[in-house]
Amino acid sequence: MYTLSEGSLDVIMNGGDYDKPILQLLANKKIQGSEGIEKYRLLLSDGKHSHSLVMLASHLNDKIITGELCDNAVVQINRFVTKLLNIVGKGERRIMVILDVTVLAPGAEVGKKLGNPHDWTAESAAGTPAPAPMGASASSTPITLPSTGSGLNNSLISKQMTHSITSPSYQAGESAEADIDDWLTFDEAEAGLLVAGEKGLYFSLLGYVISTNDNVVFKACPFDQCNEVKLVDQENGLYRCEECNKEYPNFKYCLLLVASVADPTGNQRVIAYNEAAEFMLGHTAAEIGRMFEHDKKSYAKVIKNAKYKSYEFKLYSKIESSTDETTFTTTVLNVEAIDYKATSARLIESIKSCGVDF
């Protein structure tokens, strides 16, 4: 007989704390994270509700890889954290990250779904928070997430998981400033992508550049309204733009900087275009283009000097799905020098929100 902590997901996803809930794993999905780090998204059930906005911390990946943690397993969640994110067009959504888990009964032994759980998100959208059952408290869980690390294992999860491919530019008339002002870690952002839907996720982050690509400059169409990023050299003094279907005697230099950016929870590969890349490289695209053509030594120095620097990034992330895998893509919308005074004030407020007073 397996007894689940019925109602515990309602408490947790309304911001409450529940001591070591006993849940059932209904399904899991592997997501290829940035820098090759695998992430696992879980569909959990307490017998009454099911919830798929759950990530497994990457140090627990072996439990899935070895089969210890598998579909239908009954587990005790020893430690977890939640984070409330503001998603463009969807409002606030709470995600959960599992930090420590004990398998009480393997999936093969249980052999079936327990109870008749319904999607918590759909039910709670029109409802009110449920009262905390025995063993639960009304206090919020900490909001700082630790590090977390493609096909579906179970069709149950397909109804609750979506993946998006969208442009990093805003839709006409849409403002995402409030969301870009949400300061997240990479782990929080990756978890937030679970609920971001087709619009992706806009956020701000303090990051440290640890590496970049070497070839950052290319020749682009000189026509300002053209989106073509690469010209074909006709080797006769003209450059052909396939988008415009024209040949031009000139071109403009553009930048595409691919950088590995780290924060305390991990690192991601980010893509910076033109203005953002110019800020990180310390030179204009035209200057870097001329160096690339005529002064390779200075060009190499610019690339080298772009590493090991910290910035305030405004980023856009999305999930891209293909037949074989699901990956994260992150684009730099803006980058600035760190405002240490504002950063310190923000960190102090974050610490206070965890119950620590000064």
PyMOL commands that set and color helices and strands:
alter all, ss='L'
color gray80, all
select helices_A, chain A and resi 8-13+34-36+58-65+107-110+120-124+155-159+177-180+186-199+274-281+285-294+296-305+340-353
alter helices_A, ss='H'
color red, helices_A
select strands_A, chain A and resi 17-18+22-32+38-45+49-56+74-87+91-105+118-119+136-137+201-212+217-220+232-233+239-241+246-248+252-263+266-273+310-321+326-336
alter strands_A, ss='S'
color yellow, strands_A
deselect
rebuild
show_as cartoon
